[in-house]
Amino acid sequence: MKLKRFEALSLQEALQAVKAELGPDAVIVSSRRLQKSRGLFGLLSQSVIEVTAAVDRSTPPADVEPAVTLDSSLQALLKQSTSSSRPSTEPPKAKTEPTFSEQLKVAAVLDPVNQHLQDMKDEIQRLRESQKDPEQTLGPLRQEIEGLRIVVSQVLGSQMQKRVEGLPGDLLEDYQTLVSHGIEPQLAHQLLRSVVETLGTVGLGNREVVTNLLQDRMEEMVAVSNASVSRNYGQKIMMLVGPTGVGKTTTIAKLAGMARAQNIERNTVLITLDTYRVAAVEQLRVFAKILKIPLEVAVSQQDFLGCLSRHQEADLILIDTAGRSPKDQAGHDELMAMTREVCKIETHLVLAAPVAESVQLDIIRRYQSLPVQNIIMTKLDETPRYGSMYNVLSQAGIPVSYLSAGQRVPEDLEPATRQRLVDLVWGEPQVLVHDEPATLVGVAHS
């Protein structure tokens, strides 16, 4: 028996080479696709088909099957084609080897399939290589997105500039004032356009009327909850949630002090779930001792429900929670489970005014699943402008319950009003100015 390997660009060409050299009695032993390296350092590589064929010059016995056959896939296709073309009435014929013409027909079918499979293998390999270094794929995408963002920003900025320049009367000065106080340009333009549509160009001559109407429009775009610590309809339960460092514990003390100042007979209870932060319980225990109100510490959901059960006669229950990252899903699930157990809990999300606008909006979006009924804005004394706060509140659409500035308890806390929020944006008057001495000493924000 004579064995020989043949290489060609396609299976059909390889079979023709086998036939030309070994004759029609040759048998295909195996076939495979190879990458042949050529040129300097193998830079010019090419995919070829390697076929191993054999021919036996002696005649084998009639009862002996050939030892070497076609590839399994090629043999199966040939069996299917020959069996389908043979009439069912004919008696079974002796097994014969496929002719070269049949092999060429099969090769013509398999060549495109093999090439497609090879292309798929190359693509999979390329994807695997890119996964090893994601930046190769994500880097150009980030650059393209950033380029689009810059272009869109320039286009919108140009359009907004044209709209602003078209404002009649002295509204351009009002626009510049609002933007300088931190109001978003689009929101400022929207407010001023509303004034023009209401007064018309003739009515813009009266500056007092324009200013009053503009402030009214600003008040309409924010919501307040008319918050109160009074017991109007049964027991009132308030839970304060929010990220670390926004002043939840200090605000809890201010709310308790406000309730005590309004009615010394009001039965108020403090519950803290903040057992993670060092000295958090002790800090709230000091407040509770000064105000002469009970403090409960709950380390689990069962403890929390037990605390509520023991104080069913309390007028006001204030719940302090641990500061958690907005991305802490486990903490959110725990709070959600507690609020589901007690449906009458008012959830107040505490936000710090100096925090960036985009961060505050992300915090609101993540905490809204509790859900959040009210927002408390703290640390108003630590930000020079309040336009960013106004942008957040107008977009969120969640009522504001309280405003807090400073650490005096309970003086540096007041119920939020629309007029107060607008006055802060316009810079008049100053935040929470009190002449009377503080009831409790200030403490650090929690």
N, C-alpha and C positions, 0 to 999 in steps of 0.2 A: 504494500500500500504506500502511496506517495502523498505526503501532506505538504501544503504550501499556503503561505499567507499572501493576500492581495490587499492593496490599499487603493481607495478611490474616493472621489468627492461624494458619491451617492451609492446606495446599495445596488441600483440597477447597473451602473458602470462596473462595479466590482464583480457582479455575476457574469457580465459579458466578458470580462477579463478571464474569469475562471473557465468559461466555456471555450474561449479562444485557446487557452494553453493546455487545459486538462481534458477537454472534450466534453461531450454531452453526458458521459457516464459519471462525471464528478459529483461528489456529495458534499453539501455544505455542512461543515462541522460546527462552526460558531461564527457569530458576527458581533461587532461592538463598535462604538463611536469613540474616537480618540481626538485629543488636541495636539497637533504637531507643531512644535516650536521651530521657527525659522528666523533667519536674520540675526542681527547683533543682539546678544543677551535674550534671545527668544521673544523679541518685541513683536515679530510678525507671526502670530500663531493662527492655525487654521484647523477647522474641524473636518476629519476624514472618517471613512468607514473602513474597518479592517475585517476582512472575511478570511476565514480559514477553511480550505477545501481539501478534499481527499479523493483519490481515485485508485481503485484496485485493478491492476492489469490482469490478474487471474480471474477466472469465472467462478463465483462461489457456488456451493451446492444449492439445489433447488429448494431444499427444506430448511435452509439457514437464512435468517433475516439479516439484512445489512446491519453492521454494528454501529454505523454512524448515520444519523438522520438530520433533518433540518432543525432549526430552532423551534421551540414549542409553539411560539406565537405564529411563526410562518407555516408550520405544519398544520396547525388548527385551521388557519384560513384556507389552505389548500384542500383540506378534508371537507370543509363546509362547501367550497365551490364545486368540487367534483361530485359530492353526494347530492347537491341540489340539482345538478344538471343530468344525473343518471335517472332514467325511468324506474318507477317502483316495481314494474313487472319483471325487470331483468334479474337474473340470478346474480348473487354476489360474486364479484370478480376478485381475483388474487390481488393482494396489496402490492402496488408498484410505487416506485420512486417518482416524484414530480419531475416533469420535464423542465428544461431550461426556459422554454417559452412561458410555462406557468409561473416559474420562479420570477421571471422578468415582470410579468403582470402584477404579481404580489408586491414586488419591489417598488413598482410605480405607485402603488397605493400606500405602502409603508414609508417611503421616503419623506413625504410632507409631514406625516405624523411624527416620525422620529425627529425631524427638524424642529417641529413645534414643541415636542417634549424637551429637547435640548435648550430651546429658548426659555422655556419655563424654568428649567434648572438654573440657567444663568441669572434669571430675574430673582429667583429665590435666594441665590447666593449673594446677589447685590443687596437685597433687602436685609439679609443677615449681617452683612458688613456695615450697613448704615445704622442698624440697631446697636452695634458696638459703640458707635459714636453718634448719639442722637443729634448733636449740634450740627453735624453735616447736613441733616435734613431740615432741622428747625431753624438753623441760623439764617439761611436765605429767606425762609418764610417770615421770620420776625422782621427782617430788613424790609421786605415788601410791604408788610402791614404797617410798619412805622412810616414808610414813605407815603402810603395811602392816607394815613392819619394826618400827616403834615399837609398834604395837598387838600384834603377835605377841610382841615382847620383854616387854611389860607382862604379857600373859597368862601366858607361861612363867614370868616372875619371880614372879607371884602364886602359881602352882601350886607352884613350887619352894619358896617361903616356907612354904606350908602343909605340904609334905612334910618340910621341915627341922624345923618346930615339932612334928611328930609323932614325931621321933626319941626313943627312950626313954633313960633314964639320963643320963649325962654326955656322950653322943655329940654333943649340940649344941655343947659346948665344943670337941670334936675337929673338928667341921665348921668352926667359926669359925677354928680354928688352921690347917687345911689351906687354906682360902680366903685367909687373910691371907698365906700363903706363896706364893700365886699359883696354886694348884690351881683348875681350873674348878669352879664350884658343882655342876654336874651330875655331874662325875666324883667329887667329894668325897662327894656323896650316895650315888652308886653304891657306893663303897668301904665306907661306913658301913652301908648296907643289907646288904651281903654279910656284914659282921661280925655284925649282928643275926640274920641267917638261920642263921649257923653256931652262935653261942653261945646264942641265945634270950634273952629278957628276964632270965631268972634268972642267966645267966652274965655279965651286964654289970657285976655288982658288983665284980669283980676288975679293977682298972684296969691292972695289969701284963699280964694275959692279953689284955685288949682292945687295948692298945697294940701288943703283939707280933703279934697276929693282923692288925691293921690294916696294920702294916708288911709282913707277909708278903703280904697281898693287893696292896699297892702294888708289891712286887717282882715279882709274877706278871704285872703289866700292862706291864712293859718287858722288852726282850730285849737280851742282851749276846752278844758273839761269842767270848769267851775268847781275845782277840787275843794273838798272840805274834809276835816277829820271828825266831823260831827256824825252822830248816829241818827240818820234820818229814817231809814227803813231797815230795822233790825241790826244785827251785828255787822260791823265793817271790818274787813280783813284786807290789808294792803301788803303786797310782796314786792320788794325792790330787787331787781336783777340788773346785771350789766357786767362789763369787763372789769378787770382789776384796776384800782387806782382812780375810779371816777367819783368816789365819795359816798358810797352807799351807807356805810355805818354812821358817818356823821349826819347824813340826811335822815336816817332813822331816828337819831337822837333829836334832831330838830323837829321832826314831826311829832315825836312824843312830847317834847317841850311845848310845842304849839297847842296840842290837845290839852295839856295840863294847864296852860295859861288861860285857855278859853273857858274851861270848866274843871275846877279842881276835884269835883266829885266824879268825873268821868273815869270809868274803870278801864285802864289801858294796860296791855300786856305786850312784852317784847319776846320774840322768838328768834333765835339765831341758828342758822344752818351753816355758818362759816366756822367750821372746826379745822380748816386747813391752814389758815393764816396765823402766824405766831402772834399771841396776845390779843387776837380779835375778840375772843369771848370776854377777856378781862376789860378791854376797852369799853364794850357795851355794858358790862356789869357796873362799871363806874357811873355811866349815865343813868342806869336803872336805879342805882342806890341814891343818887342825887335827887332824881325825880320821884323816888319812893314808889316805884312800880315793879312788879315781878318780872323776872327774866327766865326764860326757858331755853335749854340747849338741846337741840335735836340732832342726832348723828345718823339717823336713818329715816326712811319714809314712815315706818311704824311709830318711831318716836314722835315725828311731826304730827301724825294723826292723833296720837295720844295727848299731845299738848293742846291741840284744838279741842279735844273732847273734855279736857279738864277745865277749860275756860269758856264754856258755852255761854256764860252770863256776861262776859266781857263786852264792853261797848266798842272798843277798838283794839285790834290785834295787828301789830307791825312785825313783819318778817324780814330779817336780814339774810341774804344769801351770799355764798362765797363768790368772789370775783373769778370769772372763768374766761378763757379765750373764746371768742365767737366761734372758733373752729373745733371746740371741745364738744363733740357730738354726744359723748357719754353723759357729760354734765347737763346738756340740753334735754336728753331723754329723761334724766332723773327729775328735772324741774317740770317737764311735761306730765310725768306720772303724778306728781304732787298736785298740780293744778287740775288734772282730770278728776282726782278724788274729791276735791273741794271746789265746786263750780263757782262759788260766790267770791273767790279770790280776785282782787283787782291787781293786775300785774303792771308795775310801773318800771319802765326801762330807764335807767340812769345814764345820761351821757354828759361828758365833759365838754364845755364850749370850746376850749382851745384845740381840741382834736381836729384833724383835717376833715374837710367835708366828705371826701370820698370814703374815708375810713368810717365815719359816722353812718353813712348810708349803708355800708356793708354790714355794720353791726346791727342796724335796724332790720335789714333783710334776714339776717340769720336768726335773730331773736324773735321775729314775728311769728314763728311756728309755735310759740308757747300757748296762746298768742299774747301780744302786748296791747293793753288798752290805753295806756298813757305814757307820756315821756316826761322825765324830770331833767331839766338842764342845770348842771352844777358848774362851779368854778368860773362864773361869769366875770369875776374880778381879775381873772388871769388872761383875758383876751382883749386886745385893743379895739377890735371891730366885731360887730354882731351880724354883719351881712351873711357870713357863711352859715351861722346858726339859723338865720331866717330862710336861707336856701334849703337847708336840710328839712326844716319843719314844713315848709310849703310843699316839698316833694313827697315827704313821707305821708302826709295827710293824717297823722296820728295826733290826737289832742295832747296839748301840753298841760300838765297839772300844776307843777311848781317850778319856780326859779330860785336858784341858790347861788349866793356869792359870799365868800368868806367862811370863817369857821366858828363864828359866834352862834351859840345855841340858846334860844331858837330864833334870834333876831334876823340872821342872814338867810331867811327863807320866807317866801311869799307865794301865794297862789298866783298862777299865771293869768294874764289878761291879754287880749289882742292889742289893746292900746299900749300896754307896757312893752310888748315885743316890738311894736313899730317905733316907739320912743327910743328904745335901745339902738335900733338901726340908725335913727337920725341923730343919735348922740345926746339926747336930752330926755329926762334928767340922768344923773348918775345912778349907778346901781345900788339899790338897797341902802340908802343912807339913813342911819339911825343915830339919834342924839343920846338916847337912854343907854345906860351901861348894860353890858351883856349879862344874861342870866347865868350861863355856864361858861367856863373857860374854854377857849378854842383848843381843838385837837387836830392832829394830822389827818389828812384825807385818807380814807381807806379804799 
